[in-house]
Amino acid sequence: MINGIDSPYKGSGGLTREQFLFHETRVVARLMIDENLSDQEIIDRVVAENLFQFPTERMIRNLAGVCVKRLHCLDDMTLIGVIAHSPVEVAKQACLYAMMKQYRLVWDYMITVIGKKFEEQNLSYGRMDLNVFFMRLQEQDDEVASWADSTVQKLKQVLNKILIENEYIDGPRATKLNPVLISSELENAIRANNDEVALPAFNCFF
């Protein structure tokens, strides 16, 4: 078993608060690309102008910081530009890749569960897939095994919402996956980053 201190899933519980945040990440990407602001300047601007339209300054500041960090996980200004200005479907795919880069939990789910289904052309999908994924992680990793049941349930909901946002499934009770089509911008960036292992998550194979 992996020691919880060294667990790649440490911090993944934060996903229960953060969610997919597409619109917020797009706002931050535009400030980063179009105005070339520093991280702190971006956060201050988002807070000062309430660009997220959230009720409290603390929430706005926290989520602005999350979006900045998520975009930096890409380490790719071209992809940040895609999130800022490409059509919504293309930008959302880039956001999903950023989320995969930020969170090992999302990375593993998208590749080992969703990518595997695409590879096997098995488009059935349901709660059992989430249950089996978390059960295996709990057996392998002390950190995941220590999470409260309520945290695991929320994480399952977040993963499902990510799939809905990106049209992998039609709703929370979906029983099948939709075959997605990767954008050329994202495919090229993933290959350039030597992250080809992530391609099956987007129904893309060598």
C-alpha positions as CSV (number, residue, x, y, z in Angstrom):
1,M,0.0,0.0,0.0
2,I,1.1,3.5,-0.7
3,N,1.9,5.6,2.3
4,G,-0.7,8.4,2.6
5,I,2.0,11.1,3.1
6,D,3.5,10.2,-0.4
7,S,0.1,9.6,-1.9
8,P,-0.4,11.1,-5.4
9,Y,-4.1,11.6,-4.3
10,K,-3.2,13.9,-1.4
11,G,-5.3,17.1,-1.8
12,S,-7.8,15.6,-4.2
13,G,-10.5,16.1,-1.6
14,G,-10.3,19.8,-2.6
15,L,-12.2,18.8,-5.7
16,T,-15.4,18.7,-3.7
17,R,-15.2,22.5,-3.4
18,E,-13.6,23.4,-6.7
19,Q,-15.6,21.5,-9.4
20,F,-14.9,22.0,-13.1
21,L,-15.0,25.9,-13.0
22,F,-15.1,26.3,-16.8
23,H,-16.4,29.8,-17.0
24,E,-14.1,31.0,-14.2
25,T,-11.1,29.4,-15.7
26,R,-11.9,31.0,-19.1
27,V,-12.1,34.5,-17.4
28,V,-8.7,33.9,-15.8
29,A,-7.2,32.6,-19.0
30,R,-8.3,35.8,-20.8
31,L,-6.7,38.0,-18.2
32,M,-3.5,35.9,-18.4
33,I,-3.3,35.9,-22.2
34,D,-4.9,39.2,-23.3
35,E,-3.6,41.5,-20.5
36,N,-0.4,39.6,-19.5
37,L,-1.2,40.1,-15.8
38,S,0.7,38.5,-13.0
39,D,-1.0,35.8,-10.9
40,Q,-1.6,38.3,-8.1
41,E,-2.9,40.9,-10.4
42,I,-5.3,38.5,-11.9
43,I,-6.7,37.4,-8.6
44,D,-7.0,41.1,-7.5
45,R,-8.8,42.0,-10.7
46,V,-11.3,39.1,-10.4
47,V,-12.0,40.1,-6.8
48,A,-12.2,43.9,-7.4
49,E,-14.7,43.5,-10.3
50,N,-16.4,40.3,-9.0
51,L,-15.8,38.7,-12.4
52,F,-17.1,35.4,-11.1
53,Q,-20.3,36.8,-9.7
54,F,-20.0,34.9,-6.4
55,P,-21.4,36.3,-3.1
56,T,-18.3,36.5,-1.0
57,E,-14.8,37.9,-1.6
58,R,-13.2,35.0,0.2
59,M,-14.8,32.5,-2.2
60,I,-13.9,34.6,-5.3
61,R,-10.3,34.9,-4.1
62,N,-10.0,31.2,-3.4
63,L,-11.4,30.1,-6.7
64,A,-9.4,32.6,-8.7
65,G,-6.3,31.1,-7.1
66,V,-7.5,27.6,-8.0
67,C,-8.0,28.7,-11.7
68,V,-4.6,30.3,-11.9
69,K,-3.0,27.2,-10.4
70,R,-4.9,24.9,-12.8
71,L,-3.8,26.9,-15.9
72,H,-0.2,26.8,-14.7
73,C,-0.5,23.0,-14.6
74,L,-0.8,23.0,-18.4
75,D,2.6,24.8,-18.7
76,D,1.5,25.7,-22.3
77,M,0.5,29.2,-23.3
78,T,-1.0,27.9,-26.5
79,L,-3.5,25.8,-24.6
80,I,-4.3,28.6,-22.2
81,G,-5.1,30.7,-25.3
82,V,-7.4,27.9,-26.4
83,I,-9.2,28.1,-23.1
84,A,-9.4,31.8,-23.4
85,H,-10.7,32.1,-26.9
86,S,-11.6,28.9,-28.7
87,P,-15.2,27.7,-29.1
88,V,-16.7,26.4,-25.9
89,E,-16.5,22.6,-26.7
90,V,-12.8,23.0,-27.6
91,A,-12.0,25.1,-24.6
92,K,-13.8,22.7,-22.3
93,Q,-11.6,19.8,-23.5
94,A,-8.5,21.9,-22.7
95,C,-9.9,22.6,-19.3
96,L,-10.5,18.9,-18.7
97,Y,-6.9,18.2,-19.6
98,A,-5.8,21.0,-17.2
99,M,-7.9,19.4,-14.4
100,M,-6.3,16.0,-15.2
101,K,-2.8,17.6,-14.9
102,Q,-3.8,19.2,-11.6
103,Y,-5.4,16.2,-10.0
104,R,-4.1,12.6,-10.2
105,L,-7.6,11.4,-9.2
106,V,-9.1,13.0,-12.4
107,W,-6.1,11.8,-14.5
108,D,-6.5,8.2,-13.4
109,Y,-10.3,8.1,-13.7
110,M,-10.3,9.6,-17.2
111,I,-7.5,7.2,-18.4
112,T,-8.1,4.0,-16.6
113,V,-11.9,4.0,-16.6
114,I,-13.1,6.3,-19.5
115,G,-10.2,5.8,-21.8
116,K,-10.3,2.0,-21.2
117,K,-14.0,1.9,-22.2
118,F,-13.3,3.8,-25.4
119,E,-10.4,1.5,-26.2
120,E,-12.5,-1.6,-25.7
121,Q,-15.5,0.1,-27.5
122,N,-17.5,-0.6,-24.4
123,L,-19.7,2.4,-24.0
124,S,-21.8,1.2,-21.0
125,Y,-21.5,3.5,-18.0
126,G,-23.0,3.8,-14.6
127,R,-22.5,4.1,-10.9
128,M,-20.8,0.8,-10.7
129,D,-17.8,2.2,-12.7
130,L,-17.3,4.9,-10.0
131,N,-17.8,2.5,-7.2
132,V,-15.2,0.0,-8.6
133,F,-12.7,2.8,-9.3
134,F,-12.8,4.1,-5.7
135,M,-12.8,0.6,-4.2
136,R,-9.6,-0.2,-6.0
137,L,-8.0,3.1,-4.9
138,Q,-9.0,2.5,-1.3
139,E,-7.3,-0.9,-1.4
140,Q,-4.1,0.5,-2.9
141,D,-3.7,3.9,-1.2
142,D,-3.8,4.8,2.5
143,E,-4.8,8.4,1.8
144,V,-7.8,7.4,-0.2
145,A,-8.8,4.8,2.3
146,S,-8.8,7.5,5.0
147,W,-11.4,9.6,3.2
148,A,-14.9,9.9,4.8
149,D,-17.7,8.2,2.9
150,S,-19.2,11.7,2.4
151,T,-16.0,12.9,0.7
152,V,-16.0,9.9,-1.6
153,Q,-19.7,10.4,-2.5
154,K,-19.0,14.1,-3.4
155,L,-16.0,13.2,-5.5
156,K,-18.1,10.7,-7.4
157,Q,-20.6,13.5,-8.1
158,V,-17.7,15.8,-9.2
159,L,-16.3,13.2,-11.6
160,N,-19.8,12.7,-13.1
161,K,-20.3,16.4,-13.4
162,I,-17.0,16.7,-15.3
163,L,-18.3,14.1,-17.7
164,I,-21.6,15.9,-18.2
165,E,-19.9,19.2,-18.8
166,N,-17.8,17.7,-21.5
167,E,-20.7,15.7,-23.0
168,Y,-19.3,12.3,-22.3
169,I,-22.6,11.5,-20.7
170,D,-26.0,13.1,-21.0
171,G,-26.9,13.3,-17.3
172,P,-26.2,12.0,-13.8
173,R,-28.2,8.8,-14.5
174,A,-26.7,8.1,-17.9
175,T,-26.1,4.4,-18.8
176,K,-23.8,5.0,-21.7
177,L,-20.9,7.1,-22.8
178,N,-21.0,9.3,-25.8
179,P,-18.1,8.9,-28.2
180,V,-16.2,12.2,-28.0
181,L,-14.0,13.7,-30.7
182,I,-10.7,15.3,-29.5
183,S,-9.9,18.8,-30.9
184,S,-6.8,19.0,-33.1
185,E,-5.5,21.8,-30.8
186,L,-5.6,19.5,-27.7
187,E,-4.3,16.5,-29.5
188,N,-1.3,18.4,-30.8
189,A,-0.6,19.9,-27.4
190,I,-0.8,16.5,-25.6
191,R,1.5,14.9,-28.2
192,A,3.9,17.9,-27.9
193,N,3.9,17.4,-24.1
194,N,4.7,13.7,-24.5
195,D,1.5,13.0,-22.6
196,E,0.2,10.5,-25.2
197,V,-1.0,8.2,-22.3
198,A,-3.8,10.8,-21.8
199,L,-5.1,10.5,-25.4
200,P,-7.5,7.5,-24.7
201,A,-9.4,9.7,-22.2
202,F,-10.4,11.8,-25.3
203,N,-11.2,8.7,-27.4
204,C,-8.0,9.2,-29.4
205,F,-5.6,6.3,-30.2
206,F,-2.3,6.0,-31.9
